[in-house]
Amino acid sequence: MSIDLSPIGFVRGGRSEATDDDWGSVRARIELDPTRFAPDALEGLSTFSHAEIIFHFNLVPETKIVAGARHPRGQTDWPKVGIFAQRGKNRPNRLGVSVCTIIGVKGLCLEVQGLDAIDGTPVLDIKPVLKGFLPRGDIVEPDWAGEIMAQYW
């Protein structure tokens, strides 16, 4: 089975290169495709504090895709874990998901902070963050996951 997706828009601004840390202060815009959307597509989004952005790691070549286990960020002092037990960009479908702060909405443009995607990244979807969809119960993660995120935001 094949699934065809088309970008709804693109990331503009922010960083031009992917780096591992310090994404928290990065501001960027998501510009929707004006041939597919009118400004009312973003209507009401400004009443939310956060949005979940689904995007495509389009610059990761097929030859760099990982289907098995690896050390996160190549750090051999962290355990080797499967690609689905980490959030690296070299994933089989190259999909990224990030929750970021909504700064503003104007026309077909959504301005956000803390989006860990670079300028030109294709955006596949935007969803408001609703408390009802946040995790229920305690969140449990291994020590290395906390270490990898220590400087991320």
C-alpha positions in Angstrom: 0.0 0.0 0.0 1.2 3.5 -0.8 0.0 6.7 0.8 0.5 10.0 -1.1 0.7 13.2 0.8 1.0 16.8 -0.4 2.5 19.6 1.8 -0.1 22.0 3.1 2.6 24.6 3.3 6.3 25.2 4.2 8.4 26.4 7.1 9.8 29.8 6.4 12.5 31.4 8.5 14.0 29.9 11.7 17.1 27.9 11.1 18.6 27.0 7.8 20.5 23.9 9.1 19.4 21.1 11.4 21.3 21.1 14.7 20.7 18.9 17.7 20.0 21.5 20.4 18.6 24.9 21.4 15.4 24.9 19.5 13.3 26.6 22.2 13.8 30.2 21.1 13.7 29.5 17.4 10.8 31.4 15.7 9.5 30.4 12.3 6.5 30.8 10.1 4.4 28.2 8.4 3.0 29.6 5.2 0.0 27.6 3.8 -0.2 26.9 0.1 -2.5 29.7 -1.3 -3.6 27.5 -4.2 -5.2 25.1 -1.7 -6.2 27.2 1.2 -7.9 30.5 2.1 -7.1 32.3 5.3 -10.1 30.8 7.1 -8.2 27.5 7.2 -6.3 28.9 10.2 -9.4 30.6 11.7 -9.7 30.0 15.5 -6.1 28.6 15.8 -5.0 31.8 17.5 -7.2 30.9 20.5 -4.9 28.0 21.3 -1.5 28.3 23.0 0.2 25.5 21.2 0.0 23.6 17.9 1.3 20.2 16.9 3.1 20.4 13.5 3.6 17.3 11.4 6.3 17.7 8.8 8.6 15.8 6.4 12.3 15.5 6.9 12.7 16.0 3.1 16.5 16.5 3.2 17.2 13.1 4.7 18.3 10.9 1.7 16.8 7.4 1.3 20.3 6.0 1.8 20.3 7.4 5.4 17.1 5.8 6.5 17.4 3.6 9.6 15.0 0.6 10.0 16.6 -1.1 12.9 18.4 -0.2 16.1 21.1 2.4 16.6 22.6 4.6 19.3 20.7 7.9 19.5 22.8 10.7 18.1 25.6 8.1 17.6 26.4 8.3 21.3 27.7 4.9 22.2 27.3 5.6 25.9 23.6 5.5 25.3 21.9 2.2 24.6 21.3 1.0 21.1 17.5 1.2 20.6 15.2 0.6 17.7 14.3 3.5 15.4 10.7 3.5 16.8 12.1 3.9 20.4 13.7 7.3 19.5 12.7 10.4 17.6 15.6 10.8 15.1 15.0 12.2 11.6 16.3 9.1 9.8 13.0 7.4 10.2 11.4 5.1 7.6 8.8 7.7 6.5 10.9 10.7 7.6 8.0 12.2 9.5 8.6 14.8 12.3 6.1 15.9 14.9 6.7 18.9 17.1 4.6 20.8 19.6 5.3 24.5 19.5 4.0 27.8 20.9 1.6 29.8 18.7 2.9 33.4 18.4 0.3 34.6 16.0 -1.9 33.9 13.0 -2.2 36.3 10.0 -3.8 35.3 6.8 -2.2 32.1 5.6 0.7 32.4 7.9 1.1 30.8 11.3 4.0 32.1 13.4 5.4 29.7 16.0 8.2 29.3 18.5 10.1 26.1 19.3 9.5 24.3 15.9 12.4 22.0 15.3 12.2 22.1 11.5 14.4 24.1 9.2 13.5 26.7 6.6 11.9 25.1 3.5 10.6 22.0 5.4 7.3 20.7 3.9 4.5 20.8 6.5 1.9 18.0 6.2 -0.6 19.0 8.9 -1.3 21.4 11.8 -3.3 20.4 14.8 -4.2 22.4 17.9 -3.0 21.0 21.2 -6.0 20.0 23.3 -5.6 18.9 26.9 -7.8 15.9 26.2 -5.2 14.5 23.8 -2.3 14.9 26.2 -0.9 11.7 27.9 -3.0 10.3 30.7 -1.1 9.0 33.7 2.6 9.2 34.4 5.1 9.5 31.6 8.0 7.1 31.9 11.2 7.3 29.9 14.8 5.9 30.2 17.6 8.1 31.6 19.2 8.6 28.2 16.0 10.2 26.9 16.2 12.9 29.6 19.9 13.4 28.8 19.2 13.8 25.0 16.6 16.5 25.7 18.6 18.4 28.4 19.7 21.1 25.9 17.2 20.4 23.1 14.8 23.3 24.0 
